[in-house]
């Protein structure tokens, strides 16, 4: 028992450094997904047929292929093919960002479609262009309504980030495996890793809940 606790305490600073790497992966991926997802949602609703088809294919591909396969496909395949020399950390962020973009686009799309269509028509009647109406009227409401589903996507990407260790990214799972393979305290170290993921999930969801409360419009519900 003492040996187990000693191994955990000795490995904890090393695992906490991995937690910072994990947080960096998640924040980077969610940021990429947010930017791409908003544009795809707008394109799927207001774009022409070609744009809708392209977005639909993107969503179908990234939602249909496992994350582990995508990591190998892009890092060892497509990135090398086009001569894009990325670190394992950067590649993990980019691939997970493109993956979550497919899911986030559908979150934003659903939120935008749930808004009364009369708002868009009223904005155009006031002389606003389509782009101005989308940016000024539609998106501010849709993004507020998307926060609960977005927090769920945060939890999913946080757990998917554990797969980044197959590329050599030194995040929580990779460091836990490294220490466990040398100390042979596999169970306690993996439990510690699970606790770190749980804490990060709880903190992120709580932060997004606070954000939802802060941006909620009094008297206006979805």
C-alpha positions as CSV (number, residue, x, y, z in Angstrom):
1,X,0.0,0.0,0.0
2,X,2.8,2.4,0.9
3,X,4.6,1.6,-2.3
4,X,1.5,2.4,-4.3
5,X,0.9,5.7,-2.6
6,X,4.5,6.6,-3.1
7,X,4.4,5.8,-6.8
8,X,1.3,8.0,-7.2
9,X,2.8,10.9,-5.3
10,X,6.0,10.7,-7.3
11,X,4.2,10.5,-10.6
12,X,1.6,13.2,-9.8
13,X,3.7,16.3,-10.9
14,X,4.5,14.5,-14.1
15,X,0.9,13.6,-14.7
16,X,-0.2,17.2,-13.9
17,X,2.1,18.4,-16.7
18,X,0.3,16.0,-19.0
19,X,-3.0,17.5,-17.8
20,X,-1.8,20.9,-19.1
21,X,-1.0,19.3,-22.5
22,X,-4.5,17.7,-22.5
23,X,-6.1,21.1,-21.7
24,X,-4.1,22.6,-24.6
25,X,-5.4,20.0,-26.9
26,X,-9.0,20.4,-25.9
27,X,-9.0,24.2,-26.0
28,X,-7.3,24.2,-29.4
29,X,-9.6,21.6,-30.8
30,X,-12.8,23.2,-29.5
31,X,-11.6,26.6,-30.8
32,X,-11.0,25.2,-34.3
33,X,-14.3,23.3,-34.1
34,X,-16.1,26.5,-33.1
35,X,-14.8,28.6,-36.0
36,X,-15.3,25.9,-38.7
37,X,-18.6,24.7,-37.2
38,X,-20.2,28.1,-37.2
39,X,-19.3,28.7,-40.9
40,X,-20.5,25.2,-41.9
41,X,-23.8,25.7,-40.0
42,X,-24.4,29.0,-41.8
43,X,-23.4,27.4,-45.1
44,X,-25.7,24.4,-44.6
45,X,-28.7,26.6,-43.9
46,X,-28.2,29.6,-46.1
47,X,-25.7,28.4,-48.7
48,X,-26.4,27.2,-52.2
49,X,-26.8,23.5,-53.2
50,X,-23.1,23.0,-53.7
51,X,-22.2,24.4,-50.3
52,X,-24.8,22.3,-48.6
53,X,-23.6,19.2,-50.3
54,X,-19.9,19.9,-49.4
55,X,-20.8,20.5,-45.7
56,X,-23.0,17.5,-45.6
57,X,-20.2,15.3,-47.0
58,X,-17.7,16.8,-44.4
59,X,-20.1,16.0,-41.6
60,X,-20.8,12.5,-42.9
61,X,-17.1,11.7,-43.2
62,X,-15.9,13.0,-39.8
63,X,-18.9,11.6,-37.9
64,X,-18.6,8.2,-39.6
65,X,-14.9,7.5,-39.2
66,X,-13.5,6.7,-35.7
67,X,-11.2,9.3,-34.2
68,X,-8.4,6.8,-33.8
69,X,-8.5,6.1,-37.6
70,X,-8.6,9.8,-38.4
71,X,-5.5,10.5,-36.2
72,X,-3.6,7.8,-38.1
73,X,-5.1,8.8,-41.5
74,X,-4.1,12.4,-41.2
75,X,-0.8,12.3,-39.2
76,X,0.8,9.3,-41.0
77,X,-1.0,9.7,-44.3
78,X,-2.4,13.0,-45.6
79,X,-0.2,15.3,-43.7
80,X,2.9,13.4,-44.8
81,X,1.6,13.3,-48.4
82,X,1.2,17.0,-48.7
83,X,4.5,17.7,-46.8
84,X,2.8,19.2,-43.8
85,X,5.3,18.7,-41.0
86,X,3.4,19.0,-37.7
87,X,4.3,17.9,-34.2
88,X,2.2,15.2,-32.6
89,X,0.6,17.9,-30.4
90,X,-0.3,20.2,-33.3
91,X,-1.6,17.3,-35.3
92,X,-3.8,16.1,-32.4
93,X,-5.3,19.5,-32.1
94,X,-6.0,19.9,-35.8
95,X,-7.5,16.4,-36.3
96,X,-9.7,16.7,-33.2
97,X,-10.6,20.2,-34.2
98,X,-11.8,19.0,-37.6
99,X,-13.7,16.2,-36.0
100,X,-15.5,18.3,-33.4
101,X,-16.3,20.9,-36.1
102,X,-18.6,18.3,-37.8
103,X,-20.5,17.8,-34.5
104,X,-20.5,21.5,-33.5
105,X,-21.9,22.5,-36.9
106,X,-24.9,20.4,-36.3
107,X,-25.3,21.8,-32.8
108,X,-25.3,25.4,-34.2
109,X,-27.5,24.3,-37.1
110,X,-30.1,23.0,-34.8
111,X,-30.0,26.1,-32.7
112,X,-30.3,28.4,-35.7
113,X,-33.2,26.4,-37.2
114,X,-35.0,26.5,-33.8
115,X,-35.2,30.3,-34.0
116,X,-38.4,31.9,-35.4
117,X,-37.8,32.4,-39.1
118,X,-39.7,35.7,-38.9
119,X,-36.7,37.2,-37.2
120,X,-34.6,36.8,-40.4
121,X,-37.4,38.1,-42.6
122,X,-37.9,41.1,-40.3
123,X,-34.2,41.9,-40.4
124,X,-34.3,41.9,-44.2
125,X,-37.4,44.0,-44.2
126,X,-35.5,46.6,-42.2
127,X,-32.8,46.7,-44.9
128,X,-30.2,44.4,-43.4
129,X,-28.2,42.2,-45.8
130,X,-28.3,38.4,-45.3
131,X,-24.8,38.5,-43.7
132,X,-25.7,41.3,-41.3
133,X,-28.9,39.6,-40.2
134,X,-27.0,36.4,-39.6
135,X,-24.2,38.0,-37.6
136,X,-26.3,40.5,-35.7
137,X,-29.6,38.7,-35.1
138,X,-29.3,34.9,-35.7
139,X,-25.8,33.9,-34.4
140,X,-26.0,35.8,-31.0
141,X,-29.1,33.9,-30.1
142,X,-28.0,30.5,-31.6
143,X,-24.7,30.6,-29.8
144,X,-26.4,31.2,-26.4
145,X,-28.7,28.3,-27.0
146,X,-25.9,26.0,-28.1
147,X,-23.9,26.2,-24.8
148,X,-25.6,23.2,-23.1
149,X,-24.9,21.0,-26.1
150,X,-21.4,22.6,-26.5
151,X,-20.5,21.6,-22.9
152,X,-21.5,18.0,-23.8
153,X,-19.2,18.2,-26.9
154,X,-16.4,19.5,-24.6
155,X,-16.7,16.4,-22.5
156,X,-16.5,14.2,-25.5
157,X,-13.4,15.9,-26.9
158,X,-11.7,15.7,-23.6
159,X,-12.2,12.0,-23.5
160,X,-11.2,11.6,-27.2
161,X,-8.0,13.5,-26.4
162,X,-6.7,10.4,-24.6
163,X,-6.3,8.8,-28.0
164,X,-3.7,11.4,-28.9
165,X,-1.1,9.3,-27.1
166,X,-1.0,6.9,-30.1
167,X,0.8,9.7,-32.0
168,X,3.3,10.3,-29.2
169,X,1.5,13.3,-27.7
170,X,2.7,13.5,-24.0
171,X,-0.7,14.1,-22.4
172,X,-2.3,12.4,-19.4
173,X,-2.8,9.0,-20.9
174,X,0.6,8.7,-22.5
175,X,2.4,9.8,-19.2
176,X,0.3,7.4,-17.1
177,X,1.1,4.5,-19.4
178,X,4.8,5.5,-19.4
179,X,5.0,5.5,-15.6
180,X,2.9,2.4,-15.2
181,X,5.0,0.4,-17.6
182,X,8.1,1.2,-15.5
183,X,6.7,1.0,-11.9
184,X,4.2,-1.8,-12.6
185,X,1.5,0.1,-10.6
186,X,-0.9,0.0,-13.5
187,X,-4.2,0.1,-11.7
188,X,-3.6,3.0,-9.3
189,X,-1.9,5.1,-11.9
190,X,-4.7,4.6,-14.4
191,X,-7.2,5.4,-11.6
192,X,-5.3,8.6,-11.0
193,X,-5.5,9.4,-14.7
194,X,-9.2,8.8,-14.6
195,X,-9.6,11.1,-11.7
196,X,-7.7,13.9,-13.6
197,X,-10.0,13.5,-16.6
198,X,-13.0,13.6,-14.2
199,X,-11.8,16.8,-12.6
200,X,-11.1,18.4,-16.0
201,X,-14.6,17.4,-17.2
202,X,-16.2,18.8,-14.0
203,X,-14.3,22.1,-14.2
204,X,-15.0,22.6,-17.9
205,X,-18.7,21.8,-17.6
206,X,-19.1,24.1,-14.5
207,X,-17.3,26.9,-16.4
208,X,-19.7,26.6,-19.3
209,X,-22.7,26.5,-17.0
210,X,-21.5,29.8,-15.5
211,X,-21.1,31.2,-19.0
212,X,-24.6,30.0,-19.9
213,X,-26.0,31.8,-16.9
214,X,-24.0,35.0,-17.6
215,X,-25.1,35.3,-21.2
216,X,-28.8,34.3,-20.7
217,X,-31.2,37.0,-21.7
218,X,-33.7,37.6,-18.8
219,X,-37.2,36.7,-19.7
220,X,-36.2,35.1,-23.0
221,X,-36.1,31.3,-23.2
222,X,-35.3,28.9,-26.0
